[in-house]
Amino acid sequence: MKSSQVTIKDIAAIAGVSFSTVSRCLNDSPLVSDVTKRKVTQIASEMGFEFNASARGLITSKIGTVGIVLPENYTAINVNVYHGMLMNHLRTSLERADVDLLVTYQKNHFTGGNNINRLVTRRKIDGLILLTENIRRETLEFLEDRQIPFVCTHYPPANNVKDQDVIYTDHYVGGKLVAEHLLARGRRSFLLLAVEEFHLEFQLREQGFCDAIAAAGGKVIRLACESTFDSSYAAILENRDLLEGIDAVFALNDLMGFGVLKALKALDRAVPDDTAVVGYDDTEYGRYYTPTLSSVHQPREELAVISCDRLFFQMQKQREGGPVLKKLISIQPVLMVRESS
C-alpha cells in the first residue's frame, strides 16, 4: 500500500484499536499506554504512514493552519522593512513544524469587516499570531470567548492586555544601549530624531535614550518627523541650525537613520568624525550603506520562535484540557556597532 493511501483508519484496523486511539498514539497522548503507542507507531511506520501529518497533529488539533494578523499599514516601507524580516522568521518557524500559514489584516480593507472574527467563525485557523499594535478590545474578548489560542508578537503590552501571551522587544533597554554607546565614545551633545505619530515602541526607545543621557548629566535636543527616509532627510536639512554643536544623532528607526546620513553628507559633515549616527531595527540595508549604520538589533528570530512555541503550547493545553498560564516575555535587544558611530 502506498504511503499516500494510508489513513489512520487503516492503521486502526490492523492494530485492532479504535480510530481515536490511533489518533491519540500519533499525538503522544498521555491517555494511551506506552505499549499501545509503540505498537501503533510501529505499524504506522511499516505501512509508510507520513509522520509529517501526525507531527502536525502534535501541534494543531483541527485544521493545521495558523493565522498571522499584520499591521494595517504593513505595505508602507517604513513598516514593511522590519516586519517583513520578522514575517520571514515566523514563516520559517511554522514551516519547520509543518503548519500552514494564513496571512490577513485585522480589518478587511474593502468591506470594513473583522477578518479575525470571520476566520474563527468559518473555522479557518487553529490559532493566531497577532502582529498588530492596536487590537480591538471586542476582538480580544471574542477570541477569549471562543477559546482561540493567540499570541501578541513584537509590540509592547498596551493597557488592554489581560491574561495574554505577549512576546516583545524591550525597547527601553534598546534606547538605553544607544545612549551608553555614544557616551562611551565621548559624545556629549545629542539630537534625537523622534517620530511625530504616537507608537508605544518608539516612545520607549526615546525614553530609554533620554533617561540614560540625563543620568549622565547630558541634554538631548528633540526633533520630530515622520518615520520615513524622505522626512528625516528633509527634517535635518530644514533644521540644520540645530546641528550646531551636536556630535551624535539617534534616529528611531533605520530608514530615518539613512535619511540622516544622506543629509549630513549634503551638509559636508563627516560621519562619525563630526557626527555619529545610530539607527534602530538592524535592517539588512544598514550593512550595505556607506558608511555602514550602527543600529539596535531587534531579536527577530527569537521573537518568532518563542511566539510559535507559546502558541503551540496553548494549543496542546487546550487539547489536554489543562490551564494555561499566560506570559509577558520581554527579549533584550543588542546594539550592532558599525562605521557610523
N, C-alpha and C positions, 0 to 999 in steps of 0.2 A: 504494500500500500504506500503510495507516495505521501511525503510529509505534508504536502499542501492539502491532502484529502483527509488527514487525520483530525478528528474532533475530540473534544472532551468526552462526548457520549461513547465514542469508540473505545477510549481508554477505560471508561467506567464498565463497559460490557465485559472486557477481558479481565479486569481486576475484580469483578464481582462486587462492585460497590456502587453507590448512587452517584448521579451526576454532581450533586452538591459536594459530596465527599472528595471527588477528584478535584473540583474547583478549590476546595479548602487545602488539599495537599499541595497543589501547584502554587497556592498563595501562602504556603508555610503557616497555616492557621494553627494556633495552639489547641484548637478543639479536636484535632486529629492526632492519634498516637504516632510516634516516630516510626513504628513498624509499618503502619499503613502508608505513611508518607514515602518511606523508602521503596515499598512495593509499587506504589502508583508512579513515582517518578522514574523508576527503572523501566516500567512498561512504556511510559511516555517516551523515554529516551530510545528504547529499542524500536518503537514504531515511527521514530523520526518526527515526533511532535515538535513544533517550532517553539522553543522556550522563550523566544523574544516575546511571543504573545503572552506567555504566562508571567514573564518578568514585568510586563506592563500591568498585569493583574495585581502584582505585589504593591503597586503604587496607586492605581486608579481602580475604582470599584464598579464603574458603569460604562463609560464611553471611551476612555482612553485619550481624552483631549483636555488640555489646559488652555484657558484664555488669558491673553495679556491685554490689558487696557492701557492704551497710550495716552500721553498728554494731548489735549485738544490742539495745541499748536506744534505738534510733532514735526510737521513738514517744514517749519521755519528753520533756517540753517543754524541759528543760534541755539536752538533746542536740539535739533537732529544730530549735530556734531558729536555731542556727548551721548545722548540717548540711543543713537544708532549703534554705538560701540557697546553700550550696556545690553541692548537687544540681541546683539550677536552672541554675547556670553550667555544670556538666558536661553536662547535657541539651542546653543551647544549643550547646556545642562539638560534640557528637556529631551533633546535627541539622544543623548547618551543614555537616558532612562527609557528610550523607546516610547516616548509620549508625544502625541501630536500637538501642534501649536495652532491656535486660532487668535488672530490679532484684530483688535477693534478699538473704537473710541467709546468713551462713556456715553456720548450723545450721538445719535445719528445726524450727520451734517445736513441731510436733505429733509428728513421728516421731523427732526427735533425729538424723536422718541428715545427712550432709555435703552441702549444696546445691551447693557448688563442684565436688566430685567428680562429682556427678550431672549437672550442666550440661556438664562436659567429656566425660564418658563418653557422654552422649546427643548430643554434637556440636551443642549449642545455641548456642555462642558461639565467636567467633574470638579474643577476648582479654578481660581482666578489669581493672577498676579496683577495688582493694581499699581501701574507705573504712572500715576497721575497725582497732581498736587492737591487739588480740591475735589474731594469725594463727597457727593451729596449725602447729607445725613439720612435721608429717606432710602438711599441706595444701600448704605451700610445696614440700616435696620432691616431692609428686605433680605439681604444676604444672611444676616443673623437669624431671621425668622425662618428662612428656607434651609438653614444649616448648610450653607455652601462654604467649603473651605476657601479662604482667601488670605493673601499676604500683601501688605503695603510695602513697596520697594522704592528705595532711593530717597524719597522725600522725608524730611524730619517729621516726627509726630506733631500733629496740629491739635487744636483744642478739642476737636470732635473724636479723637482717638479714645476708644473704650473697649478694653478686652480684645485687642487685635495684635497680630504679629506685624511689627514694623521693623524693617531692616534698612538702615540708613547710614550715611557717612557723617562723622562728627565734624561739621563744617566750622564750628567754633574753634576746634583744635587746628583745622586747616588754616584759618586766618592767623592764628597764633604762630604757627610754624613759619609763615611768611615773615611776620614781624621779627621773630627771633633770628631768622637767617639774615635779614637785612641789617639788623642791629649788630650782629656778629661781624658783618662785612664792613662795619664802620659807617654805615649810612645814618644820617641824623635828621634829615628833612624829608617828609613823606607826602606824596599825593596819592589819595585813594580814589580810583576811578570806580564809582559806585553805579548802581542800577536804579533808574528812575522808578520803575514799577516795583511794587512790593512782592517779594518772594521770601519766605522764611529762610531758605538755604542761603540766599545772598545776604540777608540781614545777619545771620550767624557768622558768615565769613568776615563781614565788615566788623562786627562786634569783637570777634576774637582778635583781629588785627589791631583795632584801635585800643582795646584793653591792654594788650601787650606793649604797645608803643607808649601808652600813658604810664604804665607801671615803670617804664624805663626813663620817664621824665621827658618823653618826646611829644611832639604835636603832629597832628595829621590834618592836611587840607583835603576837604572832600569835594569832589566834582562828580555830578551825576549825569548820566546819559542813558540811552537805550543800550541793551546788551548785544550790540552788533559791531562788526568791523567798521563800517562807514561812520556810525555815530561816534564811536570812540576816537577815530581819526579826526573827525571834524571838531569834537569837543576839545582835544588837545590843541589843535591849530587856533581855534577861536578863543582859547583861554591861555595863550602862550605866556601871558604875564604872570600867571600862577606858577609857572615853572621856575621863576627866579629864585635861586637858592635851593630848589628841590633836587635831591640826588637819588631818589628812589620812587618808583611808581608801582602800586599794586592794583592790577586790573582783576575784576571779579570773575572773569572767565577768559579763556584763551583767545577767542575771537577779538575781544576788547584789547587784549594784550598785543595781538598782531597789529591792530589799529594804532596803538600807542607807538610801537616800534616804527611803523611807517611815518607817523607824524614827527617823531624825534629825528628821523633821518632827514625829513624835509626841513627841519629847523637846525640842521647841522649839529645836533647834539649826539656825541658818541655814546654808544651803549656797549659795556656798562661803565666806561670811564667817567663820563659826565653824569649819566643817569642809569641806574639799574632798573630792570623791569621784570616783574613776576606775574604770571597768569594763574589760572585755576582750571582744572579738569584733566590736564596732561593728555590732550588730544594728539593723535599721530602727527598732525601738521607741525607741532611745536619742534619736533626733531629735524624737520626739513627746512624750517625757516632760517633766515640769516639776519642776525645771529640766532642760534637755537634758543628757544624760550624756556626759561625756568618756570616750573608750574607745579601746582599741588596735584598729586595723583589720587584720584578717587578710586578705591579698590573695586573696580567693576566686576572682576571675576569672582571675588569673594561675595559681593552683593548678590550676584546671580546664583552661585552655588548654595549659599545659605538660604536664600529666598525659596529656591526649589526644594531644598531639604525640609524646610519648615512646612511648606505646602504639602509635600508627600507625607510628612509626619501627621499633619492634620487629617489627611485622607485615611491613613492607616488607623488612627484612633477612632475615626468616625465609623469605620467598618467594624472595629472591635467593640465599639460602644463605650469606650473609656473616655474620661475627661481629658481636655487639652488645656494646658497652662500656656497662655499666650505670652509672647516676649517682645520687649523692645530691645533690639540688638544694634548697638552703635559700633561702627567699624572705624578704626583710626586711619586717616589719610597719611600720605608720605610726600614730602617735598622732593621733587626731582630738580636738582641744581644743574643748570646748563650755562651757556655763554652769556646770556642776557643779564646775569646778576653776579 
